[in-house]
Amino acid sequence: MSIERVKELMKDAGWGYLATTDGTKVGVRPMGGLDWFGDELWCASGSDTEKIAHLSKVPHAEYCFCASDGTHVRIGGSCTVSTDDDDKVKLYDAVPALKGHIPDPHAPGYVVIRMKPSRILMSLPPGVTYQEVKLL
């Protein structure tokens, strides 16, 4: 399994699901607005969301992307929340769909979740056995 195959599945799926926790409550939500920068997976978010509150307490999360045939990938790792304007503009420019949701990339309510994956697992149908994908 290769990181290129992971990126292909992510693109085909279009949306992933991000799981976070504050240590007590767990939240899973659909996420778009993602892109890879080097060995990090970046995602757009609002600053006042439950996921950002969770990440401030437990800075680790997992994304899951699933194709219609059941093939899926799980990407887990440590996260930082960036309010840096350079990061915000970089992701905004890389993901054209964000322009329909975020009118100004400098807005204080827009932040970037930067995940540094520590584990990537991929499962191919028909089984649920995972294969580890070599990290970038």
C-alpha positions as CSV (number, residue, x, y, z in Angstrom):
1,M,0.0,0.0,0.0
2,S,1.3,3.4,-0.9
3,I,0.6,7.0,0.2
4,E,-0.4,7.7,-3.4
5,R,-3.2,5.1,-3.1
6,V,-4.3,6.7,0.1
7,K,-4.5,10.2,-1.5
8,E,-6.4,8.7,-4.5
9,L,-9.0,7.1,-2.2
10,M,-9.3,10.4,-0.3
11,K,-9.9,12.3,-3.5
12,D,-12.5,9.7,-4.8
13,A,-14.3,9.7,-1.5
14,G,-14.5,13.5,-1.4
15,W,-15.3,13.6,2.3
16,G,-13.7,12.1,5.3
17,Y,-14.9,11.7,8.9
18,L,-12.9,13.2,11.7
19,A,-13.1,11.7,15.2
20,T,-12.0,13.7,18.2
21,T,-12.5,13.5,22.0
22,D,-12.1,15.7,25.0
23,G,-11.5,12.6,27.1
24,T,-15.1,12.1,27.9
25,K,-17.2,13.0,24.8
26,V,-16.4,11.7,21.3
27,G,-17.4,13.6,18.2
28,V,-17.3,12.3,14.6
29,R,-18.2,14.6,11.7
30,P,-17.9,14.8,7.9
31,M,-15.0,16.9,6.8
32,G,-13.9,18.4,3.4
33,G,-11.5,21.1,2.7
34,L,-8.4,19.0,3.1
35,D,-5.0,18.8,1.5
36,W,-1.6,17.4,2.1
37,F,1.4,19.6,2.7
38,G,4.5,17.5,2.9
39,D,3.9,14.9,5.6
40,E,1.0,16.8,7.2
41,L,-2.7,16.6,6.4
42,W,-4.4,20.0,6.8
43,C,-8.1,20.8,7.1
44,A,-10.2,23.9,7.4
45,S,-12.4,24.5,10.4
46,G,-14.3,27.2,12.3
47,S,-12.5,28.3,15.4
48,D,-15.6,27.9,17.7
49,T,-16.4,24.3,16.9
50,E,-16.6,21.2,19.1
51,K,-13.7,19.6,17.3
52,I,-11.4,22.6,18.1
53,A,-12.5,22.5,21.7
54,H,-11.7,18.7,21.8
55,L,-8.3,19.2,20.1
56,S,-7.4,21.9,22.7
57,K,-7.8,19.2,25.4
58,V,-6.7,16.0,23.5
59,P,-4.5,17.0,20.5
60,H,-5.0,13.7,18.7
61,A,-7.6,12.7,16.1
62,E,-8.4,10.2,13.4
63,Y,-9.8,10.7,9.9
64,C,-11.6,7.9,8.0
65,F,-12.2,8.0,4.3
66,C,-14.4,5.3,2.7
67,A,-15.0,4.3,-0.9
68,S,-18.4,2.9,-2.1
69,D,-16.9,-0.6,-2.3
70,G,-15.9,-0.6,1.4
71,T,-12.2,0.2,0.8
72,H,-11.3,2.6,3.5
73,V,-8.3,4.4,5.1
74,R,-7.8,5.5,8.7
75,I,-5.3,8.3,9.3
76,G,-4.5,9.1,12.9
77,G,-2.0,11.5,14.5
78,S,-1.3,14.5,16.6
79,C,-2.9,17.8,15.7
80,T,-2.2,21.4,16.1
81,V,-4.7,24.2,15.4
82,S,-3.1,27.0,13.4
83,T,-4.3,30.6,13.4
84,D,-1.3,31.6,11.3
85,D,-2.4,33.7,8.3
86,D,0.2,32.1,6.0
87,D,-1.2,28.6,6.8
88,K,-4.8,29.8,6.4
89,V,-4.0,31.4,3.0
90,K,-2.0,28.3,1.9
91,L,-4.9,25.9,2.5
92,Y,-7.4,28.4,1.2
93,D,-5.5,28.7,-2.1
94,A,-5.0,24.9,-2.4
95,V,-8.7,24.0,-1.9
96,P,-10.9,26.1,-4.3
97,A,-14.1,24.8,-2.6
98,L,-13.2,26.7,0.5
99,K,-14.0,30.0,-1.3
100,G,-17.7,29.0,-1.2
101,H,-17.6,28.7,2.6
102,I,-15.0,31.2,3.8
103,P,-15.2,34.6,2.3
104,D,-11.9,35.9,3.8
105,P,-9.0,33.6,4.6
106,H,-7.7,36.1,7.1
107,A,-10.9,35.9,9.2
108,P,-10.3,35.1,12.8
109,G,-13.1,32.5,12.8
110,Y,-11.2,30.3,10.3
111,V,-8.4,28.0,11.5
112,V,-6.4,25.2,10.1
113,I,-6.1,21.8,11.7
114,R,-2.6,20.4,11.0
115,M,-2.3,16.7,11.5
116,K,1.0,14.9,11.6
117,P,0.0,11.3,11.0
118,S,1.6,8.7,13.2
119,R,-0.4,5.8,11.6
120,I,-2.1,5.2,8.3
121,L,-4.1,2.0,7.9
122,M,-5.9,0.8,4.8
123,S,-8.5,-1.9,4.4
124,L,-9.4,-3.5,1.1
125,P,-12.6,-5.4,0.6
126,P,-13.8,-8.0,1.2
127,G,-12.1,-8.3,4.6
128,V,-11.4,-5.9,7.4
129,T,-7.8,-6.7,7.8
130,Y,-5.7,-3.5,7.8
131,Q,-2.4,-3.0,6.0
132,E,-0.2,-0.3,7.4
133,V,0.8,2.4,4.9
134,K,4.3,3.7,5.1
135,L,4.3,7.2,6.4
136,L,5.7,10.0,4.2
